[in-house]
Amino acid sequence: MPNATVTALFRGLIALAAVTGIVIECVEGNPLVVFSFFTIWSNTAVAVVLGLGAVRAWQGRPPLPAPWTGGVLLCICVVGLVFHLVLDNTASEFNEAAAIARLTGARAVANQLLHTVTPIGVVLDDWLLLTRPGALHWRHAAQWLAAPGAYLVFALIRGALVSPDTPTRYTYPFLDVTAHGYLGVLANAAVLGLAFYALGLMLVTVDRFRPSLVGRAKRISSLGAGGLK
């Protein structure tokens, strides 16, 4: 099987997993509420960026710029880590483990696709196996903070506009102004922002020093040598 076909197949499957999870959530719930979660924002980015990456690989075109793919990698890593370490962790102050445990059927499938399958798929199948090392740069870690920053602004504005008795007024417990006040929420956001930045720096560091698992000349795909910094 040609290398380009392998790349297109893997990226297409990851994008399909993200789309499937989003569609299930929209069918089972209110799409306006569904698209108010950072998880859905990140998985939408996975679907778009890896979907485009699959098409470009199939057509033999250069991959998308590294800041795009790296930003998606960081966002979906945060989704997986926050879910498993904070929301689905009974030791966490902000845990929602009981509600998560009650998910069944299609909702349980969507939950696994969006919080486990796509993060693992993006990290392993796309970044580590399909992408040449060394394309990410330190400045990207700061640039990627625009995504959580934009989401924070959106979540706070939405929370201020939505009726106080709406259960999903604040999408995540650590952003609940009613419970923590604006200063408390901003403090939580600052901690998460620092963690976001630290993880971004870690990804850049790993990307600079990780070995090419199949050799640079035989890499399934490459981020290209020119311009995509």
Secondary structure by P-SEA (a helix, b strand, c coil): ccaaaaaaaaaaaaaaaaaaaaaaaaaacccccccccaaaaaaaaaaaaaaaaaaaaaaccccccaaaaaaaaaaaaaaaaaaaaccccccccccaaaaaaaccaaaaaaaaaaccaaaaaaaccccccccccccccaaaaaaaaaaaaaaaaaaaaaaaaccccccccccccccccccccaaaaaaaaaaaaaaaaaaaaaaaaaaaccccccccccccccccccccc
